[in-house]
Amino acid sequence: MSSTQHTPLPYYEDVSPGSGGLPPRAWSPASDAARLSLTGTWAFRLSPTATAEDDSFARPGHDARGWDEIPVPGHWVLHGHGAPIYTNVRYPFPVDPPRVPTENPTGDHLRVFDLPADWPEGGDAVLRFEGVESCARVWLNGEELGTFKGSRLPHEFAVGAVGELLRRRGNVLAVRVHQWSSGSYLEDQDQWWLPGIFREVVLEHRPEGSLSDFFVHASYDHITGEGTLRIDADPGGRVTVPELGLDLATGESATVAVEPWSAETPRLYEAELTTVGESVGLRVGFRTVAVEDGLLRVNGRRVLFRGVNRHEFHPEYGRALDLATMRRDLVLMKRHNVNAVRTSHYPPHPAFLGLCDELGLWVIDECDLETHGFAGLDWRGNPVDDPRWTPALLDRAARMVERDKNHPSIVMWSLGNECGTGRGLSAMADWVRERDPSRVIHYEGDLSCADTDVYSRMYAPHDEVDRIGQRSEPPWGDPELDRKRRALPFIQCEYAHAMGNGPGGLSEYQRLFEAHERCQGGFVWEWIDHGFARRAPDGRVFYAYGGDFGEELHDGNFVCDGLLFPDRTPSPGLIEYKKVIEPVRIEGDGAAGTVRITNHHDVTDLSHLVFSWTYEAEGEVVGSGELTVPPLAPGESADLKLPAPAATEPGDETGWTIEARLATATAWAEAGHPVAWGQLPAVGRAQRPRALASGGAAARRDGDRIVLGPGVFDAATGALTALGGLAVTGPRLDIWRAPTDNDNGASWQPDERYGLIWRRLGLHRVRHRVDAVEAADGALTVRTRVAPAATDLGLETVYRWTTDGDRLSLSVSVTPRGQWTCPLPRLGLRLGVPAALGDAEWFGGGPGEAYPDTRAASRLGRWALSVDDLQTPYVRPQENGARADVRWVRLTAPDGTGLRVEGAPPFWFTARRWTTEQLDAAEHTPDLVASADTVWVNLDHGQHGIGSQSCGPGVLEPHHLVAGPAAFAFTFARVG
Ligand code: IPT
């Protein structure tokens, strides 16, 4: 075989960005030039290699009747041809850049089209591809137009005027798409590999004198309140902004009083740019982005990013997103107080950015560049530090900046993600800075910040963020660069890994972001779970993840780490995030009847909100009204007096709930949409006795049973078997939970991975040794030792039952024995009740799940949900569904009979139709099969926190469930 040095590499393997294309230009959705969408059904043929078929298919007249059909936009692996592959960091092919495997699925796409009757006679046309993964070769009417790489970037080819290459009728567009190319080395983002023409293909008329490009410069001077507009265009023309009375030449600037654009006030001015050949409608937003005094300011104000990382994902269509889905994402973000989005890790569909302008989000637009798979090779051969690749990198930077430069929402350009450092990256930074000095440059992967304007990190633990906030982070290398970096604003471009149950620790991060002005917020990883919808044999929908398509190499459910489930239902993590980042803080002293309202908006006062209060006793509303709050400016607080509370029963637990809602409808929510809330306890819960005084009835032996009041116990084990005729599987100590993704942790985190430690210790298989069952003095006492095999660790557990004749109460004391060096997963009781008890009603935290470090959104009240609805359907099943601070819970059957449990102190309540062991064993939701007999109930005294260790730091110390002596009690009563 000849050596590769001597054989020129084919276009899909050489390092060039492509050939034959036009230079990139601004995207303009509202041009009056004719355009023809080529969206729709195309003929499709898949080959196993790049060269299996010759290019005769591109010639007009090729007989494609035997071909399949495929939708464009679309990914062929989602339409019955091959399968998706999920890898996080590793390349799913040998790393030998720029070579790719011979097995290179190649999709030939064919479309025959006519021009519409009114397609203009003169003037050129271009063929535009908004996104093709990963490399394409294009022919029109048999003539090759060129090739390109850069999947999430636009590419255009000139096709001349009608009568030249382009015809009125029967145009044959042929596109050959290779799954693997040299470009794949630059696109190693943590996501599914999804080849195909996944964004629109459009034919655009370019009349004589039409715009080849234009650049809107619209700044805002917060001192004068004036905006300055200048639009550079080629060719020149005129700019009008009717609302501002502006009529300017291109290149000419005008300064007038304007309302600035911000994520909170996305004020856009309609404008028109007209040249001889074309007229383009624009929406101009005036704003100035600057790093000053170590802070990132927009329009002179420090902004705080309450952000998310958004990949493009749809559970059926992958990255082929429709406009409705894009809008839905943004509406959901806005409704959950999210104000910023990082387009991880590539420029999104261009329409998405227009929606960000319109609805109001700060955007970090990120280039389509990641070479993470070189990290495992000590970055040997990283294209980012190999000058041969620099043209490809610069091409990517230019395609992003040129396409997206006219969006006011974009405040930062991000060079890429996880691609190491090197000359190519610096060249990109230099080019971007030169081309658009009006925005800030971001890249996380270079801690020296040599090329960037903000210090950005991912998953930095809280204590480190605290140091960074004080500008005293440890030196990184070059003292000069350390000095420079310490003077930069700080963001976490990724934090709070939302995989499975979690993320925990959001509140603590938010406090740091508020305490240190340098900390300008962060972007939760990530917006949505990338699970593909599939149907189980029984018809139930579930979501597939890495490995479910038979991939040789994959990273399992690490692709499901979003705040939304794949079907875009908010997960508890998003509900928590909404609460943590709410732009109004409501605190106070409920007993004194005072409330403090603080405006945490960056820009707006509070006049767009209405406030109301309710006063509750035992979770029931006993009074309500409006609260008048002054229109506080950002950062201001007011202390207000609440009205005199209604009279309540002595001993009732009472408190206030204050809510802030939208006064009027916005583009993303109705009037009345809740934005922020706070609860202020007034009268505390009356101290409940730990247990009923003994002596309500004496325990009596009845054969192999012991009877105590309404309770029947197994005399040998001391386990409760029935309560007032209701069969129960006795409550007994339970410390196991189905480890969450965050419990299991990531290999690269230094913290202990408790999920693995717990299992190694055998906490999932503890045995209960019964040491004594003693009936005396009106009480039944059961002494046990709970412990796993092969260790001397154990938990001495004493159950003491008493009764008042009607109810049973149980005091539990737990004493750890041995050297426990890890926290417990949970500590409490598990009991089984009849499956008919399918409805829960409780007074406590709700309505959603909560854990020690994910409980900000848990609201004290009276809640009711069915056992089925108490479950959180994490894509990979794991611990879920606990409700915090539960005072009492009733579990009832449809006929109203059931069981009531009251706790002293309040407890964590969980109920499910399968055991923890079944939950632990399940890999997908259909693996969970409801028991016909039993609802399993956990009444927990403690739960270990959740943390974010599936990628980031673990559970903060205060949220550890330390194995220590514990005592807690419950009272059980029959209902109905
Ligand atoms: C970080 C990546 O930037 C992101 O794409 C995603 O993989 C995330 O982690 C985890 O889901 S990189 C990580 C090794 C810190």
Residues whose N, C-alpha, C, O or C-beta is under 5 A from the ligand:
A	BS01	IPT	D190 N417 E418 F558 C951
